[in-house]
């Protein structure tokens, strides 16, 4: 029974991240040309609401496969995104120890590093003001999602 509970949560997470990718791709939450990075936000949330390392990596690999298969033209962005998430999996142990503050730090840093890496490897330019607005938008949405997940049965705390 516990195994099926994990499978159900795994499938739900996969479905939610794919849905968030769709929402992000079609800019449904875009405000004044600022589009939150919902996939990055959901993966950072998974760093804090996951059942363990193996389950986390299984979810990340599955999401990566779905994203690479369905939208191969985004493969460079996804490679950077997934490398960042795996790196922050280890970095989070070195932060403050307060889960919410660590979440905000990692969400902010990963958004900034993501766009710096995009600029280095894939050459799109994002102005510093636009980047700051997206970081703030990600923090607002991430905080709302944090408090919902923290109170839900989906939490693996």
N, C-alpha and C positions, 0 to 999 in steps of 0.2 A: 504494500500500500504506500509506503514512504517513497519507493521508487517511482510509482505513477504520479505522486504528488510533485516530485522534482521534474518529471517529464512534462506535466501540465504547465508548471511554471516556466520551464525552458521554452516550450512552444508559445506561451503567452508573451514572454519577453521577445522572442524572435518576431512574432506578429506585430507587437507594439513598435519595435525598432523599424521594421519595414514600413509600417504605416507612417511613422514619423519621417522616414526618408521621403515618402510620397508627399507629405505635407510640406516638407522643406523644399523639395524639388519644384513644386508648383507655387511656392512662396505664399502659402495660405496665411501664415502668421506675420508676413512682412508688414512693417510699419515704416513709412517714409524711406523706402528702399533699404531698410535694415532688415535682413532676414536672419533669424536665429539659426544657429547650427544645431538642429534638434538631434541629429545622429550623434554628434560629439557630446552633447548634453546627456543623452540617454546612456552612452557608454561610460561617461564619468560617473553617472548615478550607479551604474552596475559595479563600479569599483567599490562602492560602499554598501550596496544591497545585493550581495551575492552569497551563495552557499559555500563557497570555497574555491581554491585555486583551480582545480580541475574543471569544476562546473563553469567557472568564469571563462576559462580558456575555451571550453567547448562552445559556449554561447558566442564568444568573440569570433572563433573560427567559422561557426555556422553563419553568423551575420556577414562576415567577410565573403564567404562563398556566395551567399545570396546576392550581395551587392555587386560582386565582381561578375557574376553570371548575368544578372538582369541589366546592369548598366556598365558595360566594360569601358566606356569613355570616361568614367569617373575613377578609373583604377588608380591613377596617381594620387588623387586626393584621399582615396580609401587607404592606400598603402601608408601614407603619412599619418592619417588618423589612427589606424590600428597600431602603428609603431609607437605613437604617442601614448595611447592607452596602456599598452603593455609596459612601457617605460614608467608611467605614473603608478602602475601597480606596485612597483618596487619603491618608488620615491615616497609614496604616501606613508610608509612606515617611519620616515625621517621627519615628518611634519609635527604639528602641535599636539596631536593625540585627541583633539576635539573633532569628532567626525564631521560636524557641519562646517566648521571653520576650514578644515582640511579640504572638504568638498569645494568650498568657494575658492580657495587658493588654487586647487588643481583645475577647476573649471576655467578660471581666469587665465592661468598660465597656459593651459592647453589650447585655449582659443588664440592667444597671442602667438604661441610657438607654431601652431598650425598655419597661421597666415604668414609668418616669417618663413617657414619651410616651403610653403607654396610659392612664395616670392623667389626663393633660391632655386627650387627645382622645377617649377612649372610656370614661372614668370607672370602671374596675374598681380596687378598692383592694387592694394587696398590702402586707402588713405588712413593715417593715424586716427583721425576723428571718427571715421566709419568703423574702424576696428574697436575703438573705445565704446562706441554706441552698441556694437554687437556684444562686446564683453558684458556691458551693463544689462542688455536685454537677456543674454544667456543667464546671468546671475538672477534676475527677477524670475524668469521661467523656471530655472533650476531650483530656486528656493521654494517656489510653489510646489513643484514636483517632489522635492525633498520632504516637505511636511505632509503631503498626501501619502507618499510611500512609507514614511516613518510611522504613520498611524494605521497602515493597512495590514492585511494578512499576507501580503506579498513580501514583506520585509523578512530578510534572513538574519537580522541583527543578532 
